[in-house]
């Protein structure tokens, strides 16, 4: 498995950091040697539609097996306020770089 994967941002939930149409390179190996941290921007499998992906910021790490997510643009974001905490296994990787 190659460690980097490209994703397209599909909405404005992470504005101003990321905008619709931006691409991000995601490091799928980022959490092999350290746990996810509050403030990290990650790509996760959508807990309500598993064949889709979400780009969000980790807002909290309530316990060792879960994270809470939030969009920077709270008024336009479907995140843990809607679907609750998600399991760490749903993390695809950490956003490494934005491509415009």
MIGUTOR-538469 format. One record per residue: residue number from 1; residue in three letters; x, y, z of N, C-alpha, C, O in turn. Coordinates in steps of 0.1 Angstrom, whole numbers. Layout:
BEGIN
SITE   seq   type   neast   nnorth     nup   caeast   canorth    caup   ceast   cnorth     cup   oeast   onorth     oup
SITE   NUM    ALA       X        Y       Z        X         Y       Z       X        Y       Z       X        Y       Z
...
***
This chain:
BEGIN
SITE   seq   type   neast   nnorth     nup   caeast   canorth    caup   ceast   cnorth     cup   oeast   onorth     oup
SITE     1    UNK       8      -12       0        0         0       0       9       12       0      17       14       9
SITE     2    UNK       7       21     -10       14        33     -11       9       43       0      -3       44       2
SITE     3    UNK      18       50       7       14        58      19       6       71      15      -1       76      24
SITE     4    UNK       7       76       3        0        88       0     -11       86      -9     -11       77     -18
SITE     5    UNK     -22       93      -7      -34        92     -16     -40      106     -17     -40      114      -8
SITE     6    UNK     -45      109     -29      -51       122     -32     -66      121     -30     -72      112     -34
SITE     7    UNK     -71      132     -24      -86       133     -22     -90      147     -27     -82      157     -26
SITE     8    UNK    -102      149     -32     -108       162     -36    -117      166     -25    -126      158     -20
SITE     9    UNK    -116      179     -21     -125       185     -11    -138      187     -18    -139      194     -28
SITE    10    UNK    -149      182     -13     -162       183     -20    -172      193     -14    -183      195     -20
SITE    11    UNK    -168      200      -3     -177       210       2    -169      221       9    -157      221      10
SITE    12    UNK    -176      231      15     -170       242      21    -169      241      37    -167      251      44
SITE    13    UNK    -170      229      42     -171       227      56    -157      230      63    -157      232      75
SITE    14    UNK    -146      230      55     -133       233      61    -128      247      57    -116      250      59
SITE    15    UNK    -136      256      52     -132       269      49    -129      277      61    -136      275      71
SITE    16    UNK    -119      285      62     -111       290      50     -98      281      48     -91      283      38
SITE    17    UNK     -96      271      56      -84       262      54     -84      255      41     -74      255      34
SITE    18    UNK     -95      249      37      -97       241      25    -110      246      18    -120      248      25
SITE    19    UNK    -110      247       5     -122       251      -2    -126      240     -12    -119      231     -15
SITE    20    UNK    -139      241     -16     -144       231     -25    -135      231     -38    -132      242     -43
SITE    21    UNK    -132      219     -42     -123       218     -54    -108      216     -51    -101      212     -60
SITE    22    UNK    -104      220     -39      -90       218     -35     -88      203     -35     -97      194     -33
SITE    23    UNK     -75      199     -37      -71       185     -35     -61      185     -23     -54      195     -21
SITE    24    UNK     -61      174     -16      -52       172      -5     -45      159      -7     -51      149     -12
SITE    25    UNK     -32      159      -3      -25       146      -2     -26      141      12     -23      149      22
SITE    26    UNK     -29      129      14      -32       123      27     -21      112      30     -19      103      21
SITE    27    UNK     -15      113      41       -5       103      46     -13       92      53     -17       94      64
SITE    28    UNK     -14       80      46      -21        69      53     -13       62      63     -19       54      71
SITE    29    UNK      -1       65      65        8        59      75      10       68      87      18       65      96
SITE    30    UNK       4       80      87        7        90      97       5       85     111      12       89     121
SITE    31    UNK      -4       76     113       -8        72     127      -3       58     130      -8       52     140
SITE    32    UNK       7       53     123       13        41     126      22       41     139      23       32     146
SITE    33    UNK      28       53     141       37        54     152      33       64     163      40       66     173
SITE    34    UNK      23       72     160       18        81     170       3       82     169      -3       80     158
SITE    35    UNK      -4       85     180      -19        86     179     -24       99     173     -16      109     173
SITE    36    UNK     -36       99     168      -41       112     163     -42      122     174     -44      119     185
SITE    37    UNK     -41      135     170      -41       146     180     -51      156     177     -54      158     165
SITE    38    UNK     -56      163     187      -65       174     185     -58      184     176     -47      188     178
SITE    39    UNK     -66      189     166      -61       199     156     -56      193     143     -56      200     133
SITE    40    UNK     -54      180     143      -50       173     130     -62      174     120     -73      173     124
SITE    41    UNK     -59      176     108      -69       175      97     -67      161      91     -57      157      87
SITE    42    UNK     -79      154      90      -78       140      86     -89      138      75     -99      145      74
SITE    43    UNK     -87      127      68      -98       122      59    -103      109      66     -95      100      70
SITE    44    UNK    -116      108      67     -122        97      74    -133       91      65    -138       98      56
SITE    45    UNK    -137       79      67     -148        73      60    -161       79      66    -162       80      78
SITE    46    UNK    -170       83      58     -182        89      63    -190       79      71    -194       68      65
SITE    47    UNK    -193       81      84     -199        71      92    -214       68      88    -219       58      91
SITE    48    UNK    -220       77      80     -234        76      76    -234       70      61    -245       65      57
SITE    49    UNK    -224       72      54     -223        68      40    -209       62      37    -200       70      32
SITE    50    UNK    -206       50      41     -192        45      42    -185       45      28    -172       43      28
SITE    51    UNK    -192       46      17     -184        47       4    -180       61       1    -174       63     -10
SITE    52    UNK    -182       71      10     -178        85       8    -168       88      19    -166       81      29
SITE    53    UNK    -161       99      17     -151       104      26    -153      118      31    -160      126      23
SITE    54    UNK    -149      121      43     -150       135      48    -136      140      52    -128      132      56
SITE    55    UNK    -134      153      50     -122       160      54    -126      168      66    -134      178      64
SITE    56    UNK    -120      166      78     -124       173      90    -112      175      99    -101      168      97
SITE    57    UNK    -113      183     109     -103       186     119    -107      178     132    -119      177     135
SITE    58    UNK     -97      171     138     -100       165     151    -102      175     161     -93      183     164
SITE    59    UNK    -114      175     168     -117       185     178    -115      179     192    -114      187     201
SITE    60    UNK    -114      166     193     -113       160     206    -109      145     204    -113      139     195
SITE    61    UNK    -102      140     214      -98       126     215    -104      121     228     -96      120     238
SITE    62    UNK    -117      117     229     -123       114     242    -118      102     248    -117      101     261
SITE    63    UNK    -113       92     241     -107        80     246     -98       74     236     -97       79     224
SITE    64    UNK     -91       63     239      -81        57     230     -86       52     217     -79       50     208
SITE    65    UNK     -99       49     217     -104        43     205    -113       51     196    -118       47     185
SITE    66    UNK    -115       64     199     -124        73     192    -118       87     190    -110       91     198
SITE    67    UNK    -124       94     181     -121       108     179    -134      116     176    -144      110     172
SITE    68    UNK    -134      129     179     -145       137     175    -140      147     164    -128      151     165
SITE    69    UNK    -149      149     155     -145       158     143    -153      170     142    -164      171     147
SITE    70    UNK    -147      181     137     -154       193     135    -149      200     122    -137      199     119
SITE    71    UNK    -158      206     115     -154       214     103    -151      228     108    -157      233     117
SITE    72    UNK    -141      234     101     -137       248     105    -149      258     102    -150      268     109
SITE    73    UNK    -157      255      92     -168       263      89    -181      256      95    -188      249      89
SITE    74    UNK    -183      259     108     -193       251     116    -207      252     110    -215      243     112
SITE    75    UNK    -210      263     104     -224       265      99    -226      256      86    -238      254      83
SITE    76    UNK    -216      251      80     -217       243      68    -212      229      69    -210      222      59
SITE    77    UNK    -210      225      82     -203       212      84    -212      202      90    -219      204     100
SITE    78    UNK    -212      190      84     -218       178      91    -206      170      97    -198      165      90
SITE    79    UNK    -206      170     110     -195       164     117    -199      157     130    -211      152     130
SITE    80    UNK    -191      156     140     -194       148     152    -206      154     160    -212      148     168
SITE    81    UNK    -209      167     157     -221       173     163    -234      166     158    -244      165     164
SITE    82    UNK    -233      160     146     -244       153     139    -243      138     142    -253      132     146
SITE    83    UNK    -231      132     140     -230       117     141    -222      112     153    -221      100     154
SITE    84    UNK    -218      121     161     -211       116     173    -196      113     171    -191      115     160
SITE    85    UNK    -189      107     181     -175       103     179    -174       91     169    -184       84     167
SITE    86    UNK    -163       90     162     -161        79     153    -149       71     158    -140       76     165
SITE    87    UNK    -149       59     153     -138        49     157    -125       53     149    -126       57     137
SITE    88    UNK    -114       51     155     -101        53     149     -99       46     136     -92       50     127
SITE    89    UNK    -105       34     135     -104        26     123    -110       33     110    -107       28      99
SITE    90    UNK    -118       43     112     -124        50     101    -115       61      95    -118       67      85
SITE    91    UNK    -104       63     102      -94        73      97     -87       67      85     -81       56      86
SITE    92    UNK     -87       74      74      -79        70      62     -65       75      63     -56       68      60
SITE    93    UNK     -63       88      68      -50        93      70     -51      108      74     -61      114      74
SITE    94    UNK     -39      113      76      -37       127      80     -34      136      67     -26      132      59
SITE    95    UNK     -41      147      66      -38       156      55     -24      161      56     -20      167      67
SITE    96    UNK     -16      159      46       -2       163      46       0      176      39       8      185      44
SITE    97    UNK      -6      178      28       -4       190      20     -17      193      12     -24      184       7
SITE    98    UNK     -20      206      10      -31       210       1     -25      213     -13     -15      220     -14
SITE    99    UNK     -32      209     -23      -29       212     -37     -40      220     -43     -52      217     -41
SITE   100    UNK     -37      231     -50      -48       239     -56     -47      239     -70     -55      245     -77
***
